[in-house]
């Protein structure tokens, strides 16, 4: 493998190429560089290159002639041991420009520093000989399974969740396959580490813990040059982009550029849970400034130090980004919007939903996973969705997105108009129950939920008046499901369904312990962030998690394997139904309305197959002909983190 100007190419069968280039003690011009590489399987692949490059470009010549004090001098080494200062780096003063040469064979030390190919102590004797690793590693050979065991032992020694997060990110930057192997094999334990709730703290402190970029940062400084910036990313075959502007990170508010932890975390789950190749994933943060004064005054903040751009300045930057993505990666790249503020999230989804393959996880992903839980819960509470009344605390992206998908599913089941099915669903925002008398002051996405009812100012009174069978929290406001509210729900429901969805844990509307204790163990509970099992009156109640990670990895895989060009609401409905079908009777008997995460790869394959099937039926799929067995095809397309054998 060679690295040329920072780009790496694998060479597993390269021979006859000297490991070091001859150096002259005379005047030095830009040296010729021979680059030869083949893919790890010996066939044309993503990283294939077979090139003879003569470094005589105009830029190099001009660089050589414009810096005679560095290049045109006798190379007198300033380093001991007879190492010559070929490129003038050691003898250059700090105000002089140097060329950042990187020309190495990807064997030996560079191979151990390449996270895509590094296997640590798992390199075999043959590989150590073939790739010049003798002496660079201890003599012992350790299997990937033992490496996983050791890493988990080390991980469990950390007492602070953020330390575990940083250890996982360090592993991802050092040994990519081991990172995903570790995450897949221990998903229930490590999911809260690489994503919510720990990722929230990581974003808050991202400037302090930042070491090296894991995605693209596109700011207002790059306006007019975004296509050029996209081309700077080393991987060219991108299938999924997760993008945020950092304005509404979980329930933590505006974190500006430090919201990058969200796209990085989401795409880690796309690969681990959905089987999308890591090299096909691109995390992006759009930095338009921040209104968070604390960050603007923080000396460690890594983003633009200015107030947030709005209006035309904001929309022009986003439009340039969307156009550049389509131009650079094609129409079938999935763009997932993540943690945009309400006013932008709905507008972006509406604006680009007809021209790009876009998906908003906060609106659509949350809705799909919650609908799946409700469908499963019907087996415990009885009836159909149409028989129940729903009350939401929170009328933002998540709340209105969930409400709309529930209404769509009821309409699909009953044949009733959408306007009628919406009347079974009530929303409470910061000003109280959303009713028709407030219509003129409501934001456009809240207006479909304004029903005829007298004004109610708080959730407790709304619960008593509406008497919902299902209470859903998506407010981002912690501890708002009080004892009074939970007891009210329990007084007129034999089995009240209570979903406290806000993240991270500190923002959850109530804890699992509070829900089970205040309802005397009657409620069916799930939360957005994980809670430990609860013991009440001698009985243990496991806490279910309505985590978007159940849906979006499989959903994205389904879009990719079908070559879908647009997202349709019917795809979200079938994804929910597929997830609900994975809840076993054993799960239901424990009060769980979601399956265990230990089976998530199989669940993702089932969801992907259903989504792909719907894409074909709707005429939105471009990958033809349709595979006969979509589940088997989805599983065959999944990325495997097991080590490969090198020639």
N, C-alpha and C positions, 0 to 999 in steps of 0.2 A: 504494500500500500504506500502511495506517495501522498504527501500533503503539499499543495502548491498554493501559496498565498492564503492559507487557512482552510482550503477545501481538501477533504480526504477521500481517497479512493482505495478500495481493497484490492490487494494483489496476493492471491493465495498460491500462485504457481510461478512467480517471477524468478527468473534465473539469469545469470550473466550480467547483472547490473551492479556496478560497484556501490557499496553502501556509503561511501564518502566520495565527494567530488574533489578533484585535484585543485590545489590552490596555488596561486602564483605570488611571488614576492614583488612582481613588477606592477605597472599600472593595471588597474582592474577595470574591465568593462563588465556590463551585465552578462553573466555566464549563460551558456546554452543549457536548457533544462530538458531532459528526456523524461516524459511521463508515459508510463505504460501500466495499464491495470485491466483486470478482468473481474467479473463478479464472483461471489463466493461459490456459486454453483457451476462456474465455468461457461455460462451462457450469457447472452446479452441481458442486462438487468438495469435496475435503477441507477447503480453507481458505476456502470461500465464506461470506461474511457480507453481509447487506444490512440494516443496522440504523440506527435513529435513537435515540441514547441521550441522555437528559436527566439529567445528573449531579446529581440532587437527592435521592440516597438518604439515609437516616437517618444513616448513618455519616459522610457528607460534611458534613451539616448540623451534626452534633454536633462534628465535628472543627473546623469553622469557628468555632463558638460557644465551644468550650472552649479555643481558643488566640487570644484577642483580641490578645495582644501581637504575634502574627505576622500574622494574617489581617486583623484589623480596623483596621489602621493605614494611614496614607498610605504608598503604596509608594515609598519613597525609594531610588533605585538606589545600590548600593554598587559598581557596575561602571561603568567608563568607557564612553563612546560612546553614552550615552543609552538603554541597555538597562535596562528597568524590572524591579524585583524583584517580579513579579506574585505569586508564591507564597510570598514571604517567606523564601526559602532563604538568600539572601545576608545578610540582616539578622538571621537567627535565631542565637541563641547555641547552643553545642554541646549544652546540656542541654534545648533545646526540640525538640519533635517537628515534623517537616515531612511533607508528603504527597509521595510519589515520583511526581510527574506524568510521564507519557510520552505525548505526543500528537504524532505526526509523520506526515507523508505519506511512504510508502515509495518515494519517489523521491529523487534526489540522494544526499546523504551517507548516510542510513540504508540505502538500497538497497545501497551498497557495503559496509555492515557486516552485512548479512544473509547468512549462509553458504548458505542454501537457494537464493538467487537471484543472488548476486554472481557476475559473470563476469570481473571485473578488466578488463584491457585488451581483452577480447573483445567488449565492447559495441559495436554498430554505430553508424554516424553517426546513423541514424534513432532508435535506442534512446537515444542520448545526448541528442538533442533532446527526445524524448517524456518522458524521465524525469529531466530537469534535471541531467544529468551534465556539462554543458559546464564546463570549467575545473577539475573535480574529478579528471579523469584527464588524463594526457599525451595529445597528439593522435594518437599512433600507435595502430593497431588490430592486435591480435595474435590469431591463431587459437588454438583450444584445443590443437591439435597442437603449435604452437610453445611454448605455455605448458608442456605436458608435457615437451617436450625441454629447456626451460630448467630446470624443476624437477628433472629427473633429473641434469642437469649439476651443479646446486647440491648435490643430495643426495649425489652421489659425492665431493664435496669434503670431506665430514665424515669424519673418521677414527674417531670414537668412535660405536659403534652407538646409544647412548642419545641422542646428538645427532640422529641420523637419525630416531629415534622421536619426539623432541620436535618436529622440523621437520614430520613427517607429521601429528602431532596439531594443530600450529598451522595447517597447511593445511586440515585437516578443519573447524576452527573458523572459518576465513576463507572457504573456497570449497569447498563440499561436493562438487559435481560434478567439479571438477578433482581433488580427493583420490581419488575413486573411479575416475576415468579413469586417473590415474597408477598406481593400484594394479592395476587390471585389465590395463593394457597392459604392466606390468612386474612381474607377480605373482611370478615366480620370484626376482627380485632383492629385492623389497620385502616378501614374506611373512615372512621372518625378522626384518624390522624392526618391522612392526606386530603380530606375534605372536611365538611362541617362536623363538629364545631371548631376544630383546631385551625382550619384555614382562615377563619375570621380573625383570630388573634394574629396569625401570620401576616395577613393583609394590613392590620393595624400597625405592625412593626416591620413591614416589608423593607423600608428604607434602612433599618438597622441591621437586618439579617441578609440583605441583598449581597450576593457574591458574584454571580455571572448571569447574563440574560438567558432566559429559557423560552423567550418568544420575541415578537416584534413590538417595539414601542413606536407608535405613529403619533406625532404631535402636530400642533399648528405650525411648527417650524418646517414640517415636511409638506405643507400644502403646495400643490402643483407638482409634487415629485413622488407621490405615493406609489405609483407603478414602479418607479426606480427602487424605492425602499423594499417593495415586495420581492423584487429580483435579488435583493441582498440576502434573502433567506436561503440557506444552502440546499434545502430540499425543494425539488421542482414539482413533484407529483403529489399535490396536496388534495385531500379528499374532505377534510373537516376543518373548519376555522371556528374557534370560539372567541368572540370579541366582546369587550366591555369598555365603557367609558368611565367606570369606577364611581358613578354618581350615587348608586344605591346598593352598596355591597352588603348582602344578606340583610340583617336588621341593624347594621352598624352605620349606615348613612354614607356620606360622600368621603371616599378614601382616595380619590384622584388616581394618579398613576400607580399607586400601591395596590390597586385592585387586580393587578396582574396575577396574583395568587389564585384567583377564581378561574380564569381560562386555563392556567397550568394544571390546576387540580381537576377540572372537568375533563380535560383531554387525557389525563392519566387514567381516568375512569373509562373513557371511550376505548382506550387500548386494553386495559385490564378486564373490564366487564363486557365490553362489546366486541373486542377482538379487532379493532381498527389498528393498522400498523402505526407505531409511534412516529415513523418518518412521514406519514401522511397527515399528521396533525399539526396545526399551526395556532398557537395562542397569540392573541393580539390585544393590546391595550391602546385605545384612542385617547390621547391626553389632550384635553381642551382646557386644562386648568382645574382648579378646585376651589370650592367656597368654604372649605374646612380651614378656619383660621389657625387652628393648632398645627396642622400640617404645613401651612405656609410659613409658619414661624419656626418649624423644626429644622435644625441644621442638617439633619440626615435625610430629609425628604428628597426623593430622586426625580420628581416630576417638575412640570412647568410651575413657576412661582407667579401665578396670576389668577385672577378670578375666572370662573368658568365662562367659556364662550357660549353664546346662545343665538337664537334666531338664524339669520342667513349665514353668518360665519360658521356656525355649528353645522347646519344642514349641508352647506357646500363641501365641508371637509368629509362628512359621512358619505355624501353622494360620490365624491371622488374615490373614496375607499371602495365602495360597492362596485363602482364601474371598473376600477383597477383590478379587483379580485376576479371579476368575470372575464376581463380581458386576459389576465395572466394565467388563470387556472381553469377557465371554461365554465359552462353553464351548470355542470353537475356537481360543483363543489358545494358542500353544505355549510351555510353560514349560520351559526347559532349565536343569537343576541343574548347577552348575559348581564344581569344587574344594571340595566339602564333605568333611569327614573321613569315614573309612570307616563309623564307627558311625552317623553321621547319613545318609550318602548312600544306603545300602541301605534304611534305615527309611523315608526320605522317598519313595523310588521305590516301595516296596511299599505305603505308606499311601495315596499319591495316584495311583498308576497306574491305579486302577479308577474314579476320579472326575474326573480332570483329564487334559488332553493334556500329559503330562510325558515328559521325555527326559533321561537323564543321560549326558553326553558322555564322562565318564571311564569309566563302566561300559559303556555301549552303543555309543557312537561309536567308542571305541578298539577295542572288540571287533570291530565291523563292518569297520573299515579293516584290522585285522590279518588277519581271516579272508579278506578280499579278496586280500591279499598272499600268503597261504598257498595259496589256490586257484590263483593265477597261478604260484606257485613249483612247483606240481605238474607243470607243463609242462617244467620243467627237471630236477626230481629224479625224476619218474615216480611211478606208483602213484596211489592215492586217499588222501584224508585218513585213512580207516580203516586204511591200511597203515603209518601213521607213529606215532611215540611223541613226546609233547610234554612238555617240562620247563620250568617257570616259576621264575624267581627273583622273588619278590614275590607275595603272596597277598592283596592289597588290592582296591580297586575295579576297577582295570584288569586285574590278573591273573585274578581270579575271573570278571570279566565276559567276558574273551576266552575263557577256558577253557569257560565255559558255552555260548558261541555256537559254538565249535568242536564241542562235544559235540552240540549241536542240529543242526548241519549234517551231522555223521556219521550221526546218527539219521535225519535226513531222507533221506540217500542210501542207507542200508543197511536201514532199517526196524527196526533194533535198538533196544531200550529205552534211554532216556536214562541209566539207572543203569549199563548195560553200556558205553556209549560214553564215559562219564566215566572209566572205568578205564584208558583210553589216555593220560590226562593226569595229570601229577604236578606238585605245587607245593612250593616251598621257601620258608619264611618265615624270620623272624629266629631262630627256634629250631631250624631244620633242616627235613628232609623231613616233610611232613604225612602222618602215618600213623595207622592206627586206634588204636594204643595211646595217642595223644594226644587222643582224641576228647573227653573230659570237659573239657579245658582250652581247647578251640578255640572261637573265635567262630562264630556260627551260619552265616555265609556261607562258612566254610572247611570245614565238616563234610562236605559232599558229596565232597570231594577227599581224604578220609582213607582210603587203601587199605591192604590188608594188606602190610606190609613191615617189616623191622627198622628200628630208629631210625638215622638218619644226621644228623650235626650240621652238615654244611657242603655247599656247592654242588659243590665239586670231587669229593667222594666220591659225591654223588648222580649226577653225570654219569657216573662210571665204573660205577656200579651199574645205573642205569636204561638207559644207552646210548640217549639220545634222538636222534631225527633232526632235531628242531627244538628250539632253545633260545631262550626268550623272556625278556627282562628287563623287569620293570615295578616294580622295587623302589624307585626314587628314590635309589638308592645308587650313586654313581659309581665306575667302575673296579673292578667286582666280577667282570667276565668276564676273568679273568686269562689269562696266557699258557698256563698249565697246562690250564685249562679249554678254551680254544679248540683247543689241540693235541690234547686228548682227543677233542673232537668230530670233529676231522679224521681221527683214527686209525681210527674205525669207521664213518665216513660218507664216501662219495665226494664228495658235495656237501652239507655241513652247512648248515642254514638257521639263521642267527643274527640275532635281532632285538633290538637294544638300544634300548628304547623310552622310557626315562626322560628327562624334560626338567627344566631346560634342558640345554645342551650339557655343562656341568660335572657334571651328574648322570648322564650316559649311562654304561651299564654297560661300554662300551668304545668306542673311536673306530673309524672306518672303517679308518684306517691300521693299527691294531692287529689288527683282525679279518682283513684281507687278508694282512697280513704273517705273523701267527702261523699262519694256515691255509694258507700258501703259495699264496694266490690261489684256493683251492678253495671257499671259503664263498659262500653267497648272503646278502648282508647288507643290512639296512635299519635305520634309526634313527628315533627320535622327532624329534630336532633335526637340522638339515642339517649335512653334512660335505662338504668339498671332494673332488673326485676324487682317487684314490690311484694312484700309479705304483709298481708292484712288478715286479721282474725284466723291465723293459722293456715292461710292459703297463699300460694305464690302466684303472682300475676306477672307474666312476662310482658315487657313493653314493646309494642310494635312500632316500627318506624316508617312513616310515609315519605320515603326518600326518593327524590327524583332519579337517583341512580338506578332504580328499578326500570325506568322507562327510556331515558334518552340514549344510553349506549345501544340498546337493541333497536330503538327507533332509527337512529342514525345508520346502523348497519343495514337495516332493511332498505333505506333510501339508497345506500351505496350499491348494494348487490343487485338492485333492480335498475340502477341508472336513472332514478327518478329526477325529474326536472322541476317539480313543484311539490309543496306540502299541502295536503287536503285534510279538512276536519275529519273525514271518515277514517283516515289513517290513525288519528288520535283515538277514535272510538274503538277500533279493532285492537290497538295496542293495549288499551285498558282492559278489554275483554280477555285478551290473551294472558295478561298478568293475573287477572282475577281467577282464571282457570288453573293457575299454578298453586293456588292456596288449597292445601289438602284438608281433609276432615280432621286429621290430627292437629293441624295448625288451628283450625276453628275451635276445637274443643279446649284449646289453651287460651282462647279469646283473641287469637292473632288473625288479622285480616290481610296480612302480607306473608309471603313465603320467606323462608330463611335465605339470607344472602349467600350462604354456602353453595347454593345451586344457581347463582346468578348467571353464569355463562350459558347454561342450558336454557334458563328463562329468557335471556337476551336473544338466543337463537330462535326461540318460539315467537317472540315479539317481532323479530326481524322478518321471519317468514310471513307472518300475518300482514305486516306493513307492506312488504314487497308484493304479496298477492293482491292487496288492495290497489297498489300502484299500477299493476298490470291491468286490473279490471277497469280502472279509471282512465286508462290510456296515457298515463304519465310516465311509464317505464320506457327506457330506451335500450336496455340490455336484452337483446333478443337472440335466440328464442327464449321463452321462459323456462327455467329449469323444472324438471318434473317433480323433484322433491325439494322444496324450498328450505325446509328445516335442515336437511342434510347439506344442502348447498351453503347455507349460512354458516354452519359449523365448519365446513371445509375452508371457508374464506377467513376464518378467525386467526389472528396472529397468535403464534405460540412463543412463549418466552424461554423455552428450553434451549440450551446452548447448541450451536451448530458445530460440526467438525470441520476444521480447516485443513486444506491440503499442505 
